[in-house]
Amino acid sequence: MGFSVSGSAAIVFVGLFIAFGTFYSASTNSMEQVTDANTDWQDRQLAQHNTQIDVASAVYDNETDSLVVEVDNTGATSLSVEATDLLVDNEYRTAIQSRDVGGDSATDVWASGQRLTFNVSATSLPDRVKVVTESGVAATEVVTRG
């Protein structure tokens, strides 16, 4: 019971040390990813909770074949104009003639208390419109003839 027992014990301890180091690294990285994902989810939930929009008006003008939709940001969260979608009679609209916030068509920031105006071409009177924000908060309004 000399060198062979001591040598084999040393090899076993080195193996356990390497195994523990690998396990610790993997578990720490996994826990960090879970924590980051949980934080991101909480941030998205808070943004969704603080987001509220109201469709102020949806008016179709049959003389110009245009639909003007005005939406107010009544929540506490600033929203992206580009990430806000418009559905007309359950059809996603990509061909929007103009989209502006308080008369400014160059901005992408739709702050709380501001009004976003969509101007879309429409050949007939639609029934209703739906505006959806980047966080999934939506508002629906019946279209009136103007």
Protein Blocks (a to p, Z undefined) as FASTA:
>chain_A
ZZkmmmmmmmmmmmmmmmmmmmmmmmmmmmmmmmmmmmmmmmmmmmmmmgccddfbdcdd
fklopacdddddfbfbdcdfklpccdeehiacfbdfbaceehiakbcbdcehiacddddd
dfbdcfbdcdddfkopacddddddZZ
